[in-house]
């Protein structure tokens, strides 16, 4: 009787049916594309920052003679700041990439542990992106108010 | 391979308690993320109004460009955040009420959210390529 009730309860609970699995599978495809795109954009952004900082440094050296000597610290600070920003940003997309690979693997092999790991990665991605979004919102808000 | 994948996806599997906890957290954070997105949109509109007041001396053309840009950002941001909000609430509702319909709608909306982001990314790639192409052509001609 208990077993019967348990079976009925399981039937009543949510399942990974074909529709849910298809959504998760397609989500894996799009998140893979998104994470690769963001990896490429981040690499380009870093390259641009390094080039811009070099150009900016040499330009200021012409305007203010001897700037490169005192400006080395500023250059390193800008480069480090950009690097840290990009690394935090990349961490979020690493988790999205992890989700994309694990969810496909988990669904195809029907391995619930792999599916759970994938879902954990997606959760972490949302946490990081929400915190970063909230920080950007605060900065934007205060910039608007004080301007 | 395609048929094999479809056959595997057609099989039903149980959502175990650990997966439920992860999905519930995903739903919760998706709603928070959408809320932050809505708030950002509000701040962007506020920034637009402040900027519009400051640059009004540059003429109507400047304001027109800003208005179009803000309108575009508002539409895209609303579309994305409404989709994300609906994904989060439907997933949570599906898990709480053990309703397969809500659960599936939530996952479909989450898929739509990433699909919209992907399409936006393709558009951005296209624009970047066009800029590089026209920039290269302009430097060759100039």
Boltz contact constraints between the chains, C-beta under 6 A:
constraints:
  - contact:
      token1: [A, 12]
      token2: [B, 98]
      max_distance: 6.0
  - contact:
      token1: [A, 13]
      token2: [B, 98]
      max_distance: 6.0
  - contact:
      token1: [A, 14]
      token2: [B, 15]
      max_distance: 6.0
  - contact:
      token1: [A, 14]
      token2: [B, 94]
      max_distance: 6.0
  - contact:
      token1: [A, 14]
      token2: [B, 98]
      max_distance: 6.0
  - contact:
      token1: [A, 14]
      token2: [B, 100]
      max_distance: 6.0
  - contact:
      token1: [A, 14]
      token2: [B, 103]
      max_distance: 6.0
  - contact:
      token1: [A, 15]
      token2: [B, 12]
      max_distance: 6.0
  - contact:
      token1: [A, 16]
      token2: [B, 13]
      max_distance: 6.0
  - contact:
      token1: [A, 17]
      token2: [B, 12]
      max_distance: 6.0
  - contact:
      token1: [A, 18]
      token2: [B, 9]
      max_distance: 6.0
  - contact:
      token1: [A, 18]
      token2: [B, 10]
      max_distance: 6.0
  - contact:
      token1: [A, 19]
      token2: [B, 104]
      max_distance: 6.0
  - contact:
      token1: [A, 20]
      token2: [B, 104]
      max_distance: 6.0
  - contact:
      token1: [A, 20]
      token2: [B, 107]
      max_distance: 6.0
  - contact:
      token1: [A, 21]
      token2: [B, 9]
      max_distance: 6.0
  - contact:
      token1: [A, 22]
      token2: [B, 9]
      max_distance: 6.0
  - contact:
      token1: [A, 23]
      token2: [B, 107]
      max_distance: 6.0
  - contact:
      token1: [A, 23]
      token2: [B, 108]
      max_distance: 6.0
  - contact:
      token1: [A, 23]
      token2: [B, 111]
      max_distance: 6.0
  - contact:
      token1: [A, 26]
      token2: [B, 111]
      max_distance: 6.0
  - contact:
      token1: [A, 27]
      token2: [B, 111]
      max_distance: 6.0
  - contact:
      token1: [A, 27]
      token2: [B, 114]
      max_distance: 6.0
  - contact:
      token1: [A, 30]
      token2: [B, 114]
      max_distance: 6.0
  - contact:
      token1: [A, 30]
      token2: [B, 115]
      max_distance: 6.0
  - contact:
      token1: [A, 30]
      token2: [B, 118]
      max_distance: 6.0
  - contact:
      token1: [A, 31]
      token2: [B, 114]
      max_distance: 6.0
  - contact:
      token1: [A, 33]
      token2: [B, 118]
      max_distance: 6.0
  - contact:
      token1: [A, 34]
      token2: [B, 117]
      max_distance: 6.0
  - contact:
      token1: [A, 34]
      token2: [B, 118]
      max_distance: 6.0
  - contact:
      token1: [A, 37]
      token2: [B, 121]
      max_distance: 6.0
  - contact:
      token1: [A, 108]
      token2: [B, 8]
      max_distance: 6.0
  - contact:
      token1: [A, 112]
      token2: [B, 16]
      max_distance: 6.0
  - contact:
      token1: [A, 116]
      token2: [B, 18]
      max_distance: 6.0
  - contact:
      token1: [A, 116]
      token2: [B, 19]
      max_distance: 6.0
  - contact:
      token1: [A, 119]
      token2: [B, 19]
      max_distance: 6.0
  - contact:
      token1: [A, 119]
      token2: [B, 22]
      max_distance: 6.0
  - contact:
      token1: [A, 120]
      token2: [B, 22]
      max_distance: 6.0
  - contact:
      token1: [A, 122]
      token2: [B, 26]
      max_distance: 6.0
  - contact:
      token1: [A, 123]
      token2: [B, 22]
      max_distance: 6.0
  - contact:
      token1: [A, 123]
      token2: [B, 25]
      max_distance: 6.0
  - contact:
      token1: [A, 123]
      token2: [B, 26]
      max_distance: 6.0
  - contact:
      token1: [A, 126]
      token2: [B, 29]
      max_distance: 6.0
  - contact:
      token1: [A, 126]
      token2: [B, 30]
      max_distance: 6.0
  - contact:
      token1: [A, 126]
      token2: [B, 33]
      max_distance: 6.0
  - contact:
      token1: [A, 127]
      token2: [B, 29]
      max_distance: 6.0
  - contact:
      token1: [A, 130]
      token2: [B, 29]
      max_distance: 6.0
  - contact:
      token1: [A, 130]
      token2: [B, 32]
      max_distance: 6.0
  - contact:
      token1: [A, 130]
      token2: [B, 33]
      max_distance: 6.0
  - contact:
      token1: [A, 130]
      token2: [B, 36]
      max_distance: 6.0
  - contact:
      token1: [A, 133]
      token2: [B, 36]
      max_distance: 6.0
  - contact:
      token1: [A, 134]
      token2: [B, 36]
      max_distance: 6.0
  - contact:
      token1: [A, 137]
      token2: [B, 36]
      max_distance: 6.0
  - contact:
      token1: [A, 137]
      token2: [B, 39]
      max_distance: 6.0
  - contact:
      token1: [A, 137]
      token2: [B, 40]
      max_distance: 6.0
  - contact:
      token1: [A, 140]
      token2: [B, 43]
      max_distance: 6.0
  - contact:
      token1: [A, 141]
      token2: [B, 43]
      max_distance: 6.0
  - contact:
      token1: [A, 144]
      token2: [B, 46]
      max_distance: 6.0
  - contact:
      token1: [A, 144]
      token2: [B, 47]
      max_distance: 6.0
  - contact:
      token1: [A, 144]
      token2: [B, 50]
      max_distance: 6.0
